[in-house]
Amino acid sequence: MSAIFLLHRLCPSPRWLFGLIVWVAATGVVLAQESGFRVSDIRVNATASDAVQAQLIAIDRGQREGLERLLQRLTGERGQAMPSLQGRNIDDFVASFEVLEETVGPGTYAATIAVTYNQTAVETLLRGEGLGFVRDAGPPALLVPLWETGSGLRLWERDNAWKAAIDRTISDDSLARFVVPLGDLQDLSLLDADQAARADVAAMQRLAARYGVSEVVLARLQGSGAADEPLILEARRYGGPSEPAFRSVVRLSADEPLEVSLDRAVSEMQASLEQRVRDRATVPAGPRQTLTVIAPIEDLMSWARLRAEIEGLAEVESTAVRSLTRREAVLELEVAGGVDQLQSSLARFGWRLEDEAAAGWRLMRGAAAPEPIPPL
């Protein structure tokens, strides 16, 4: 059931409902942009004097629980006190919510809801507490589950236990966001197991296009699945920013069902990839400062790419072009985290900053710092 239908049950005025529908239509783009601030699978229940009051109590609790989960996800500050929500109006943080399923009884209400939170309000709360946070985790990637067993390749087959583990274990509430393929006949026609084993990028991109994404993560599991033989897991990204593969050894035990071991491997893989997102995309805590940066212009295409790279950095809050010639541009950047943090992020794209004193900072080509590849 949609949020509009739920709210209509609570406030059934046709004029009020029409105003809400117009508001949702007008803000649909904003809500889509805040998809990274969505928390799903929030289970709620409450009892009260009647079902309507129980519903209101349960939804309020669920929205607060979801906000706590979102703050934890955005900051990654496990073990550290999060901002207190005591006394805060939860409506100030909620952009929209949806009831996915519900059970209503005399004085009782239970449901599963998904909540999208207001990005500006959440960021303001975190800034006020001096906490760094991830603003943009990037687009989701298609997750392709290839298992190379001793008897052959498994991809879309029903006996691919690796795909089954991904289907039931991958989390929607993660910064490492994935789309899991259906594994139907159309998927098979676009990408088969042999093509996946060869890392056929063209075939993987055709499959990704079906699901409306541009990046693919090939999660390749190697080994028979026998209890005395460890499995080797490698997850590599195609079609997006270059980054090292995730590699791990999945230890199996005769005392543990294979399904449990595979579920754990999925969770560990997603947690590791989420940490990479956090390392790359965290907006640092602390005061902001304005930097004047002189950037070279080689041609229009390279200038457009450079500007996109700069504006995509988590540390860069805003950019403004102060002057532009055929050879260079003078930019004014509002930066969080200081120059050292900015230098580190620019190095990923092969750039460095040189201090030119009164003139500001000059952006120059420099060797990008290689990212370490996790050992097996």
N, C-alpha and C positions, 0 to 999 in steps of 0.2 A: 504494500500500500504506500502511496506517495505521501510526502509531507503535506501537500496541498489537501489531499483527502483527509488526512488526520486532523489538520487544523480546521477544515470545514466541519468536521464532527464536533469540534470544541466550540467554534464560533460560526454557526451556519448562516450568517447574514449573506445573501447573494451579492450585495454591493461590496461588502468587505472582501468576499472571496474574489470578485472580479478585480478589485484593486490589487490583491495579492498576486493573481495570475499575471497582471500587467507588470508588476514589480519583478516577478521571476523572469519573465521574458526579457525585460530590459537589462537585468543583471546576469543573464545566462553566461555571457562571455566572462564576466568577473568570476563567477563560480567555477567555470571550467579552468580558469587560470589558477585557482586555488586548490586544484585537485591534489597537490602535494600536501595539503593541510586537511585531508579527509581521513577519518578513522572509521573503519568498518567493523562489523561483527562485535558490536557492543551489546551484551545481553543484560536486560534489565527486568526487574520485577518489583512490585510493591503491593501493599494492602492498605485500604483506607475505608472510609464510611461508604463510598460507592465507587464504581468502576472509573468514573471520570476523574475523581480525585486521585485514585491509585495510578491512573495513566499519567497525570501531570507530575506526580512525585517520581515515578519511574523514569520518565523522559528527562527530568531535571537531573536525577542521579546519573543517568547514562551520559548525558552531555558533559557533566563534570568529570566522570571517569574517563571519557574519551579525550578531554582536554589534558588531563594528567598524562595519559598515554602519548599524546602528541608532543607535549613538552619534553618527555623523556626521549622520544624518537629524534626530535630536532636537535637536542643538546648532547645526547649521549652521556650525560653526567650521571652515571650509575653510582649510587651510594651518596650522592650529594643532594642536599635539600632543594627541591623545586620550589618555584614561587607558590606561596599559599593562595588558594582560591577562596579561603574563608572570607565571607562578607562581600565577595565580588558577584556582580550580576552576570550569570552565565550567558544571558541574551546578548551581552556586549561582545561576546566572542564567537557566537554561532552565526554562520552565514546561511546554512540550510541543514535540514536533516531529513532522513527518509526512514520509514518503518518498513523493514524487510519482511517480517512476519510477526504475528501477535496472537495472544490468547487472552480473551476477556472473560471474566467471571464475576459473580456477585462480590463486589468490594475488592477484586483482585485484578491485576494486569501484569502480563509478562510479554516481552517482545525482544526482538533483535533489531537494532537500529544502526544506521551509519550517519555520521555527522561530518559536515564540511565546516571548518572554522575560518573566521575572518583573518586573513593573513596579516593585515596591518595591525589589528588589535593584538594578535599573538606576538608579533615581533616587538611591538611597543612594550608588552609585558616583560619579555625576555631582556630587552635592552635595559629596562628599569632595574632589573636584578643583576646587571653586569654579566650576563651569560652569552657566550657565543652560540650560534645556531646555524643550521643548514636552511637556507632560503629556497634553493632550487636544486632538487636532486637530479634533474635531467629527465628526459623522456624514458618511458619503459622500454625494455628490450624483449625480444622474443626468445624464450628459453627452449632450446632443442635438446632432448634427452637421449643421447646415443649411448648404448651399452655394447661394448665389444667383448663378448663372452668367448670362452674357449671353443664353442660350437658355431660361432658366427656373429652377425651383427643384429642388434635389436633396436628398432626406432619406434615405429607405430604399432608393432605387434602387441597383441593382448597380453603376451607373457613377458613383456618388458617391465620387470619389477622396478627398474630405475625410473621409468616414466610414471609408474603408479605412485612411487614415493614422492616424486615432484608434484603430481596432481593433488595429493592429500596434504602435503607438508608446506609447500611454498606459501609464504605469508604476504598478504596484501598490505599489512601495516609495517612496511619496511622502506627505508630509503633506496634500497636496491630493488627496483620495481620490475616485475616481469609479467609478460603475457605468456601463458602456457597454451600451446597448440592443442586443437581438438584431437588430432591424430586420425582424422577421417580420410575418406578416399581422395578428397581434393588435396589434403596435405600430402598424401602419398604421391599424387601426380606432380606436385611441385618440388618435393624433396624426398628422395629415397635414402635408405641407409648407406648405400655405397657413396652417394654424393656427399652425405654428411661426413663419412669417414675420410673423404678426400678434402674436406673443408671447401666444397664448391661454393664460393662466395655468391656467384650469380644465382644459383639455385636457392641458396638461403635467403637472398634478397627478394626473390619472387615469393617465397613463403612469407617473409616478413610483410611484404606489400599486402598480402591477403588480410593481415591483421592490423593494418594501418600503422605499422611502426617501421623504423628505418635501421634499427640495430638488432643484431642477433648475438646471443651468447650460446655457444656450443658447449654443453656440459657432457663431456666424454668420460665414461666410466669404463675401465679396463680390468678384466679378471673374470674368473669363472663363477665366483660367488661361493666357492667351497669354504668351509669354516677355517681351514688351515692355510688359506691363501688370501693375503690382503688385496684389496681393490685399489687401483690408482685412479684418482679423480683429477681431471683438468677442466677448467672452465675458461674459455677464451672468447673475447669480444670481437665481432666483425661489424664493420660499417659505422663505427663511432670513433671516439677518441682512442688513440693508441694507448694501451696499458698492458702491463704484464699479465700472464695467465695466473689464475688461482690454481694451485696444486696441493693435493693432500693425499694421505694414505688412509683408507678406510679399513680399520682393523675389525675383523670378524671373529665371532666367538661361538662355539657350539652351545653355550649357555644362553645365547641371545638370538631371537628370530632374525632372519635376514632383513625383514621389513623394518625392524627397529633400528638396525645399523644403518640402513639406507635413509630412513627418516632423519636420523641424526646427521648424516652426511649432507643432506639437503639444507638443514638448518645451519650447520657450520659454514657451508658454502655461501649462503645468503648473508650470514652475519659478517663474514670476511669481506664480501663485496660491498656490503653496507658501510663498513668502516672505511673503505676506499673512497666511497662517495663523501663520507663525513670529512676525511682528510682533505679532499679536493674542494669541497663546496661550503665549508663552514665559514660563516661571516664572523670574524673575530669580535670578541667583546672589547670594551674600552672606548676611549674618545675617538672621534673622527678628526681627520685633518685634510686640508686641501693642498694638492700638489700641482705645480705647473710642469707639464711633461712635453718635450719636443719630440715628435714622432716622425720618422722618415716616410716619404712617399715615393715608391718606385714606379707604380702604375695604379690605375683605379682598382683593379682586382686585388692587388696585394694590400692596398690601403683599406678596402672594405673588409678583407679578412683580418687585418691587424686590429681594426676598430672593433670588430665582432669579438675577437679574442680578449681585448681589454675589457669591454663591457660585460663579457661573460664571467670575469673573475669574481669570486665571492667577495674579495676585499674591496672591490670598486662599487661604491654606492651610487655614484652618478658621474656622467662625463659631459663636458661641454667643449665645443670647438671654438677657441678664441680667435684663431687666424688660420688661414689655409693658403699655401702657395703650391706651385708645381712640384716642389722638392720636399716640403715638410709641413706639418700641422702642429699648432700649439694647442695642447689640450689642458683643461683644468679638471682634475680628478678629485672627487671626494672619496677618501680612502679610510677604511677601518683596519686597525691592527698594526699600522706603522709601515715604514718603508721596507724593513727586512722581510716582513711577511709578504709584501707585494713582490719583492725581488724573487722570493722563492717560487711564487706562483707563475711569474713571467718566465722563469727558467724552463718551465714545462713546455713552453712554446718556442724556446730558443732565443729569448730576449733577456737583456739586462739593462739596468738603469745606471747612468753615470751622472754624478753630481757636478753641475756646472755653476754652482754658487748662485749669483744674482739672476742668471738666466733660468734657473730651475733644474730640472732633470732631463737628460737626453736618453731616449730609448735607442739601444744599439743591439746589433746581433751578437749573440754569445752562445756558448755551448749549453744545451739543456741538460739539467742534472738527470741522469738515468734513475729510474725507479727500480728498487731491488725486486728480484723475482723470489717469491717464497720458496724455500727448499722443500724437497720431498721429505 
